[in-house]
Amino acid sequence: MKRFIALSCCLILISASIFAQNINGRFSSSIYSFQRYDSASSSNNYLRSYQMFNLNINKDNVSLRSYMNLESDLMTKLDGDPKMRFYNLYLEVRNLFNIATVKLGRQPIFNSVAGGVYDGINLDLKKGAYSLNAYYGGDVPAYQKLQLTTDWANNFILGGKFTTVALKNFQIALSYVNKNFKPDPYWATRLDANLNPIKVLIENNSNQFQFASAEVNYDLENKIYVDTKYDYDLNFNQTSKFEIDGNYSPTDKWKFDLYYNFRNPIIRYNSIFSVFDYGNTQEVEAGANYIVNKSITLSGRYGNVIYKDDNSQRVTLGINTNYGSVSYRKTFGYEGELDALSLYLAYSYLEGLLTPSLGVTYTSYKLSEADNVNELVAVLTGVNVRPWNALSFDLQAQYMNNKIYQDDLRFFLKLNYWFNTNF
């Protein structure tokens, strides 16, 4: 905790004294308590502490962005505690030559195939109705340590995306991603030719994702919206996923939704899992929303999932209001039988000073008609206190009871502080 705060303060002071025009971000400190049983008669109490720091240092078109987290346990130390995680730490230069934005360092990537964070460079080029994004970098080590990979040939991500809005109401994009990941070697016990146990060093090849994707979106004045995505697996030479998500609003009261996807499991190239006999799935869901008034909206959905040799269905009904929501979901077929009723309430008082909340879920489920019914009850209750816009406190209690976690009670406390300073 002390090292975390010291590092954060140093970053602010050094950056502010050098070039900053604006510093903004958020600091949060939270504590999460729970009990874990190591055996039927032995348990440990845990009090996990999380310190999150988000910092943006800006001057003109240049920014230094960081997002880090320190976690440890105040009661029972876990392996690797304390863990200092760096999720973001990169330099961003915007509007270079009125066309380019460059990011250098540890940064996030949003991709339907290989999302996460990486250490590298990201280049955005935009001119008129056309844009091009390209990126290259190394995989981040375990626990997001502030280290670079030592094996760039086997641990990297490379890709790009071309997008155009030249056609009216359309957005069309083509993209490519190549992600490599080499697992760390490890020792394991195996049997030799005489069936004697021996220690063997397991060294796997670098596994790879390599996909080409296309997207077409159509938006007609908030009346009709259609989003289509297609992923092609270049390693296995097959369609990985095809997805259509659309909605239609004939009036201000009604909105109809339709969703479809075809999906093959994503298997790493050279992975042992590629030898198994696995099948694709297809899923279709249709739904409707009806706005009763400014405070109440009714919704309903029906979905069907088609597996290799069977299928499963689900029904979802809900009511959304300014005070919260109520929903019911029923699943039946190959996925098993499930009935779930959920209630969530939240409302702000005293101009946002107090926002109490309550969530309750009751679920009964079984994997097949012949199985016994299992029940689950979960309760979440808490309050958000915001004495000032820049400062808030969250207190939450979580309770769950089923045949595995009987009378499981946990507590969560969090402090949030936002800051924005101009120089």
Long-range contacts (C-beta under 8 A, 24 or more apart in sequence): 1-49, 1-51, 1-70, 1-72, 3-70, 3-84, 4-51, 4-53, 4-68, 4-70, 4-84, 5-51, 8-53, 8-55, 8-68, 11-55, 11-57, 11-66, 12-55, 12-57, 15-57, 15-64, 16-57, 16-423, 19-59, 19-62, 20-57, 20-58, 20-59, 20-423, 21-58, 21-59, 21-60, 21-422, 21-423, 22-56, 22-57, 22-58, 22-59, 22-420, 22-421, 22-422, 22-423, 23-55, 23-56, 23-57, 23-58, 23-419, 23-420, 23-421, 23-423, 24-56, 24-58, 24-418, 24-419, 24-420, 24-421, 25-53, 25-54, 25-55, 25-56, 25-418, 25-419, 26-52, 26-53, 26-54, 26-416, 26-417, 26-418, 26-419, 27-51, 27-52, 27-53, 27-54, 27-416, 27-417, 27-419, 28-52, 28-414, 28-415, 28-416, 28-417, 29-414, 29-415, 30-394, 30-412, 30-413, 30-414, 30-415, 31-74, 31-411, 31-412, 31-413, 31-414, 32-410, 32-411, 32-412, 33-410, 33-411, 33-412, 34-408, 34-410, 44-75, 44-76, 45-75, 45-76, 46-73, 46-75, 46-76, 46-78, 47-73, 47-74, 47-75, 47-76, 48-72, 48-73, 48-74, 49-73, 49-74, 61-93, 61-94, 61-95, 61-96, 62-91, 62-92, 62-93, 62-94, 63-91, 63-92, 63-94, 64-90, 64-91, 64-92, 65-89, 65-90, 65-91, 65-92, 65-107, 66-90, 80-143, 83-143, 84-145, 84-146, 85-143, 85-144, 85-145, 86-144, 86-145, 86-146, 87-117, 87-144, 88-117, 89-146, 99-125, 99-126, 99-127, 100-124, 100-125, 100-126, 101-126, 106-140, 106-146, 107-137, 109-135, 109-157, 111-159, 111-175, 111-177, 112-213, 112-229, 112-231, 112-241, 113-177, 113-179, 113-209, 113-211, 113-213, 113-231, 113-240, 113-266, 114-157, 114-159, 114-177, 114-179, 114-209, 116-140, 117-144, 118-157, 119-148, 119-149, 120-156, 120-157, 129-164, 129-165, 129-166, 130-162, 130-163, 130-164, 130-166, 131-162, 131-163, 131-164, 132-160, 132-161, 132-162, 132-163, 133-160, 133-161, 133-163, 134-159, 134-160, 135-159, 135-160, 139-180, 139-181, 151-182, 153-206, 154-180, 154-181, 154-182, 154-206, 155-180, 155-181, 155-182, 155-206, 156-180, 169-218, 169-219, 169-220, 170-216, 170-217, 170-218, 171-215, 171-216, 171-217, 171-219, 172-214, 172-215, 172-216, 172-217, 173-213, 173-214, 173-215, 173-216, 174-212, 174-213, 174-214, 175-212, 175-213, 175-214, 175-215, 176-211, 176-212, 176-213, 177-209, 177-210, 177-211, 177-213, 178-208, 178-209, 178-210, 179-208, 179-209, 179-210, 180-206, 180-207, 180-208, 181-206, 181-207, 181-208, 181-268, 182-206, 182-207, 183-207, 204-270, 205-270, 206-270, 207-268, 207-269, 207-270, 207-271, 208-235, 208-268, 208-269, 208-270, 209-235, 209-266, 209-268, 209-269, 210-234, 210-235, 210-269, 211-240, 222-249, 223-248, 223-249, 223-250, 224-248, 224-249, 233-264, 233-266, 235-269, 236-267, 236-269, 236-274, 238-264, 239-264, 240-264, 240-266, 252-291, 253-290, 253-291, 254-288, 254-289, 254-290, 254-291, 255-288, 255-289, 255-291, 256-286, 256-287, 256-288, 256-289, 257-285, 257-286, 257-287, 257-288, 257-289, 257-301, 258-284, 258-285, 258-286, 258-287, 259-283, 259-284, 259-285, 259-286, 259-303, 260-284, 260-285, 279-307, 279-308, 279-309, 280-308, 281-305, 281-306, 281-307, 281-308, 282-306, 287-316, 295-321, 295-322, 296-320, 296-321, 297-321, 305-333, 305-334, 305-335, 307-334, 310-334, 322-347, 323-347, 336-365, 336-366, 336-367, 336-368, 337-365, 337-366, 337-368, 337-369, 338-363, 338-364, 338-365, 339-363, 339-364, 339-365, 340-364, 340-365, 352-386, 353-385, 353-386, 353-387, 354-383, 354-384, 354-385, 355-383, 355-384, 355-386, 356-381, 356-382, 356-383, 356-384, 357-381, 357-382, 357-383, 357-384, 374-402, 374-403, 375-402, 376-400, 376-401, 376-402, 377-401, 377-402, 382-412, 389-418, 390-417, 390-418, 390-419, 391-415, 391-416, 391-417, 391-418, 392-416
